[in-house]
């Protein structure tokens, strides 16, 4: 079994939001492509695609990485050369370590944020349902989940961790100051929107609107936070009423277009509007930022707020790193045992087979009269006769067990090669 593990990906450090949007997978793929199709090179795989990263973890052979990149680029209708400059690649221990860091939110833009673990669990569930995972990645992902749990339980790395949603609301607060004088609209009603709603209410927003493609979900979120639910089609007519718009949908195309904003501003008498787009792909057309009195921020603009929050948790992050290293060692030990196990089984099976064959051969050729005489003989004579009967069987077993090792030992013609084989045999059999 080939148990090599590979990880290819790009994230907020290697690619800006334009590139992450260009090569995002989760929202673009059909259900069958939630994972890359398996092949001779790619035995198992799983895709994690979020607003800040796209990563593919796979178990396979030496050319796995090339095939992953080709398939990824093809899924986004792009040449692989366009993708490669932004991609990092990890193999085996480094791939395992990186996945554990991601699961534990130690590689996130917001260190300690809880959303990434839920996203990873969802990605794993999708890959498993698509039958793209097997024993290697099943064990790896469950180990990643337990590592994340240890980090949260044994360190304070998640204490006071800001989420992307918190950073978005904090940015709005810095812009407006007194939030009680302003109204906001959330477009999207998922986990990011729910967190944003909590923070907006915490900072005292005057009025809150929630729009979502599934109106029932918008109603549920609005009811929870005493907000107003909007049908998705009512977004444009509601825009003139709000000062802050936070978007976090899974749409593949922009929801807010620059051509629609001019009329909105006239109704607002040119009062400023602030769009904070935390979706990837983006919900707001980047051209909106070129309109006077309209200010657009995307997820990359939140880094400053996030970095302010990070410094206070650096010591805890180092403790978490130690946990990750321990768990990488543990998983590698399991992988090693998995690789060795078939050989152990075959070796023991071979020796048992030889012993059983010789025992059967010996019993088949025993004279019944000799067995009867053996039972009636004195203890001394019985022991001597039993030894005479068993010695040929034992010698045959020893000869057959040692046949292949001896052929291996004698099979090298060069002096250095023979010395190496001698040392191997002496080490294997514990010969001083």
C-alpha positions in Angstrom: 0.0 0.0 0.0 1.3 3.5 -0.9 0.9 5.6 2.1 2.6 8.8 0.9 0.5 11.9 1.8 0.6 15.1 -0.2 -1.0 18.6 0.3 -1.2 21.3 -2.3 -2.8 24.7 -1.7 -2.9 28.4 -1.7 -4.0 30.8 1.1 -4.2 34.4 2.3 -0.4 34.5 2.6 0.4 33.3 -0.9 -2.5 34.7 -2.9 -4.6 37.8 -2.7 -8.4 37.7 -2.8 -8.4 38.0 -6.6 -6.4 34.8 -7.0 -8.2 32.9 -4.2 -11.5 33.8 -6.0 -10.1 32.7 -9.3 -9.2 29.2 -8.0 -11.8 28.6 -5.3 -13.4 25.2 -5.6 -16.1 24.6 -3.1 -18.8 26.8 -4.7 -17.8 26.0 -8.3 -17.7 22.2 -8.1 -20.5 19.8 -8.6 -21.2 17.3 -5.9 -19.0 14.7 -7.8 -16.1 17.2 -7.7 -16.2 18.0 -4.0 -13.1 15.8 -4.2 -10.7 15.3 -7.1 -11.5 12.0 -9.0 -9.3 9.2 -7.8 -6.9 7.5 -10.1 -3.8 5.4 -10.1 -1.8 8.3 -8.8 -4.5 9.7 -6.4 -5.8 7.0 -4.1 -7.7 9.2 -1.7 -8.3 13.0 -1.4 -10.2 15.8 0.2 -10.7 19.5 -0.8 -10.9 22.3 1.7 -12.0 25.5 0.1 -12.8 28.6 2.3 -12.6 32.4 1.9 -8.9 32.3 2.9 -7.6 29.0 1.5 -8.0 26.2 -1.1 -6.1 23.0 -0.1 -6.2 19.5 -1.4 -4.9 16.6 0.7 -4.3 13.3 -1.0 -2.8 9.9 -0.5 -1.0 8.6 -3.6 2.1 8.1 -5.6 5.1 10.2 -6.7 3.2 12.0 -9.5 0.2 12.8 -7.3 1.1 16.5 -7.0 1.2 17.1 -10.7 -2.1 15.4 -11.3 -3.7 17.3 -8.4 -2.6 20.7 -9.9 -3.6 19.8 -13.4 -7.1 18.7 -12.3 -7.5 21.7 -10.0 -6.6 24.2 -12.8 -8.8 22.3 -15.3 -11.8 22.6 -12.9 -11.3 26.4 -13.0 -10.7 26.5 -16.8 -7.2 27.8 -16.3 -3.7 26.7 -17.4 -1.8 25.1 -14.6 1.0 27.6 -15.2 -1.3 30.3 -14.0 -2.0 28.5 -10.7 1.5 27.2 -9.8 3.1 30.6 -8.7 0.7 30.8 -5.8 0.8 27.2 -4.7 2.6 25.6 -1.8 3.3 21.8 -1.7 3.9 19.6 1.3 4.7 15.9 1.4 4.3 13.2 4.1 5.3 14.6 7.6 5.1 18.2 6.4 1.7 17.6 4.8 0.4 16.0 8.0 1.8 18.9 10.1 0.3 21.5 7.9 -3.2 19.9 8.1 -3.0 19.7 11.9 -2.0 23.4 12.1 -5.0 24.3 9.8 -7.4 22.2 11.9 -6.1 23.8 15.1 -6.5 27.3 13.6 -2.8 28.0 13.9 -2.5 28.7 10.2 -5.6 30.9 10.0 -5.6 34.6 9.3 -7.3 34.8 12.7 -5.3 32.4 14.9 -7.7 30.6 17.2 -10.9 31.2 15.3 -13.3 28.3 15.5 -14.8 28.3 12.0 -12.0 26.4 10.2 -12.6 23.2 12.1 -16.2 23.2 11.1 -15.3 23.8 7.5 -12.8 21.0 7.6 -15.3 18.6 9.1 -17.8 19.5 6.3 -15.2 19.0 3.6 -14.3 15.6 5.1 -18.0 14.6 5.2 -18.4 15.6 1.5 -15.3 13.7 0.4 -16.4 10.6 2.4 -19.9 10.7 0.9 -18.3 10.9 -2.5 -16.2 7.8 -1.6 -13.0 9.7 -2.1 -11.5 8.9 1.3 -10.1 5.6 2.6 -8.1 4.2 5.5 -5.2 6.7 5.3 -7.2 10.0 5.1 -10.0 8.7 7.4 -7.4 8.2 10.1 -5.6 11.4 9.2 -8.8 13.6 9.4 -10.0 12.0 12.6 -6.5 12.6 14.1 -6.7 16.3 12.9 -10.0 16.7 14.7 -8.6 15.3 17.9 -5.5 17.5 17.6 -7.7 20.6 17.3 -9.6 19.5 20.4 -6.4 19.1 22.4 -5.2 22.5 21.3 -8.5 24.1 22.5 -8.5 22.1 25.7 -4.9 22.4 26.7 -4.1 25.9 25.6 -5.6 29.4 25.6 -4.9 30.0 21.9 -8.6 30.5 21.2 -9.1 32.9 24.1 -10.2 36.3 22.9 -9.7 35.2 19.3 -11.5 37.4 16.8 -13.4 35.9 13.9 -13.4 37.4 10.4 -17.0 38.5 11.3 -15.7 40.3 14.4 -13.0 42.0 12.4 -15.5 43.2 9.8 -17.8 44.7 12.5 -14.7 46.2 14.3 -13.8 47.9 11.0 -17.3 49.3 10.7 -17.1 50.6 14.3 -13.8 52.3 13.6 -15.4 54.0 10.6 -18.6 55.1 12.2 -17.8 55.4 15.8 -21.3 55.5 17.4 -23.0 52.5 15.9 -26.3 53.5 17.5 -26.7 56.1 14.8 -26.5 53.7 11.9 -28.3 50.8 10.2 -26.7 47.7 8.8 -27.7 44.9 6.4 -26.3 41.4 6.3 -26.4 39.6 3.0 -26.2 35.9 3.7 -27.4 34.0 6.7 -24.7 31.5 7.4 -22.3 31.1 10.3 -20.3 34.2 9.3 -23.5 36.3 9.1 -24.7 35.0 12.5 -21.4 36.0 14.1 -21.6 39.4 12.5 -25.1 39.9 13.8 -24.0 39.2 17.3 -21.2 41.7 17.1 -23.3 44.4 15.5 -25.9 44.1 18.3 -23.1 44.1 20.9 -21.8 47.4 19.5 -25.4 48.8 19.6 -26.4 49.0 15.9 -29.6 50.9 15.5 -31.4 48.6 13.1 -30.4 45.4 11.3 -31.7 43.8 8.1 -31.0 40.2 7.0 -31.3 39.0 3.4 -30.7 35.5 2.2 -31.6 33.4 -0.9 -33.5 31.0 1.4 -36.0 33.4 3.0 -36.8 31.0 5.8 -33.2 31.1 6.9 -33.2 34.9 6.8 -36.4 34.8 8.9 -34.8 32.5 11.5 -31.7 34.6 11.9 -33.7 37.9 12.0 -36.0 36.4 14.7 -33.1 35.4 16.8 -31.5 38.9 16.7 -34.7 41.1 16.5 -33.8 42.1 13.0 -35.8 42.5 9.8 -35.8 39.6 7.3 -35.7 40.5 3.6 -36.4 38.5 0.5 -33.2 38.3 -1.7 -35.0 40.3 -4.4 -35.5 43.2 -2.0 -31.8 43.9 -1.5 -31.5 46.8 -4.0 -34.6 48.6 -2.7 -33.4 48.3 0.9 -29.8 49.5 0.2 -30.7 53.3 0.5 -31.8 52.7 4.1 -28.5 51.2 5.4 -25.0 52.6 6.0 -23.2 49.3 6.5 -23.5 46.2 4.3 -21.7 43.0 5.3 -21.9 40.2 2.7 -20.9 36.6 3.2 -22.8 34.4 0.7 -21.7 31.4 -1.4 -22.6 33.1 -4.7 -20.4 32.5 -7.7 -21.2 35.9 -9.1 -21.4 39.4 -7.6 -24.6 40.3 -5.9 -24.0 44.1 -5.7 -23.1 45.7 -9.0 -21.6 49.1 -9.5 -24.3 50.1 -12.0 -26.9 49.8 -9.3 -25.2 52.0 -6.7 -25.5 55.4 -8.4 -29.3 55.4 -8.0 -28.9 54.2 -4.4 -26.6 57.1 -3.6 -29.1 59.6 -5.1 -31.8 58.4 -2.7 -29.3 58.7 0.1 -28.4 62.2 -0.9 -24.8 61.0 -1.3 -24.4 59.9 2.4 -21.5 57.5 2.6 -22.0 53.8 2.3 -19.6 51.1 3.6 -19.5 47.6 2.0 -17.5 44.9 3.8 -17.3 41.8 1.6 -16.0 38.8 3.5 -17.0 36.3 0.8 -14.8 34.4 -1.6 -15.7 34.6 -4.5 -16.7 38.2 -3.7 -20.2 39.3 -3.5 -19.6 43.0 -4.4 -18.2 44.1 -7.7 -14.8 45.6 -7.1 -15.8 48.5 -9.4 -18.0 49.7 -6.6 -14.9 51.1 -4.8 -14.5 53.6 -7.6 -17.8 55.4 -6.9 -17.6 58.6 -4.8 -18.9 58.2 -1.2 -18.8 54.4 -1.5 -16.1 52.5 0.4 -15.5 48.8 -0.2 -13.4 46.6 2.0 -12.7 42.9 1.2 -11.4 40.1 3.4 -7.7 41.1 2.8 -8.4 44.6 4.3 -9.1 43.0 7.7 -5.5 41.8 8.3 -4.5 44.8 10.4 -7.3 44.2 12.9 -6.5 40.5 13.0 -2.8 41.0 13.6 -3.5 43.3 16.6 -5.3 40.4 18.2 -2.6 37.9 17.5 0.3 39.2 19.6 -1.4 38.5 22.9 -1.7 34.8 22.1 1.8 34.0 20.7 2.9 32.1 23.9 -0.2 29.9 23.7 0.4 29.3 20.0 3.8 28.0 20.8 2.3 25.5 23.3 -0.2 24.5 20.6 2.7 23.9 18.1 4.2 21.4 20.6 1.0 19.5 20.7 0.9 19.4 16.9 4.4 18.0 16.7 3.6 15.3 19.2 0.6 14.3 17.2 2.5 14.3 13.9 4.9 11.8 15.5 2.0 9.7 16.7 0.4 9.6 13.2 3.7 8.8 11.5 4.2 5.9 13.9 0.8 4.5 12.9 1.6 5.0 9.2 4.9 3.1 9.7 3.1 0.3 11.4 0.7 0.2 8.5 3.5 -0.1 6.1 5.3 -2.8 8.1 2.2 -4.9 9.0 1.8 -6.8 5.7 5.4 -7.9 5.8 5.1 -9.0 9.4 2.0 -11.0 8.5 3.6 -12.6 5.4 6.8 -13.5 7.3 5.0 -15.2 10.2 2.6 -16.8 7.8 5.5 -18.2 5.7 7.2 -19.7 8.8 3.9 -21.2 10.1 3.3 -22.7 6.6 6.7 -24.3 6.5 6.3 -25.8 10.0 2.8 -27.1 9.2 3.9 -28.7 6.0 6.8 -30.5 7.7 4.6 -31.6 10.5 2.1 -33.0 8.1 4.9 -34.7 6.1 6.3 -36.3 9.3 3.0 -37.5 10.6 2.2 -39.0 7.1 5.3 -41.1 7.2 5.2 -42.3 10.8 4.9 -46.1 11.2 1.9 -46.9 13.5 3.8 -49.8 15.1 6.6 -47.4 16.0 4.1 -45.1 17.7 2.7 -48.0 19.7 6.2 -49.1 20.6 7.1 -45.6 21.6 4.1 -45.4 24.0 5.1 -48.7 25.6 8.9 -48.1 25.9 10.7 -46.9 29.0 11.1 -43.1 29.5 14.7 -43.1 28.4 14.1 -45.2 25.3 10.9 -43.2 24.5 12.7 -39.9 24.7 15.5 -41.1 22.4 13.1 -42.6 19.9 11.0 -39.4 19.9 14.1 -37.4 19.2 15.0 -39.6 16.3 11.5 -39.1 14.8 11.4 -35.3 15.2 15.0 -34.4 14.3 14.5 -34.7 10.5 11.4 -32.6 10.7 13.2 -29.8 12.6 16.2 -29.9 10.3 13.9 -29.5 7.3 12.1 -26.6 8.9 15.4 -24.8 9.7 16.6 -25.5 6.1 13.5 -24.1 4.5 13.3 -21.0 6.7 16.9 -20.1 6.0 16.8 -20.9 2.3 15.9 -17.3 1.1 18.2 -15.5 3.5 21.1 -17.7 2.4 20.3 -17.0 -1.3 20.1 -13.3 -0.5 23.5 -13.5 1.3 25.2 -15.3 -1.6 23.6 -13.3 -4.4 25.8 -10.3 -4.5 29.0 -10.4 -6.6 30.8 -7.2 -5.5 32.8 -7.1 -2.3 31.1 -4.0 -0.9 27.7 -5.3 -1.8 28.4 -8.6 -0.1 29.6 -6.8 3.0 26.4 -4.8 3.1 24.3 -8.0 2.8 26.3 -9.7 5.5 25.7 -6.8 7.8 22.0 -6.8 7.0 21.6 -10.5 7.7 23.6 -10.2 11.0 21.4 -7.3 12.1 18.2 -8.9 11.2 19.0 -12.1 13.0 20.8 -10.6 15.9 24.1 -12.3 15.2 27.1 -10.9 17.1 
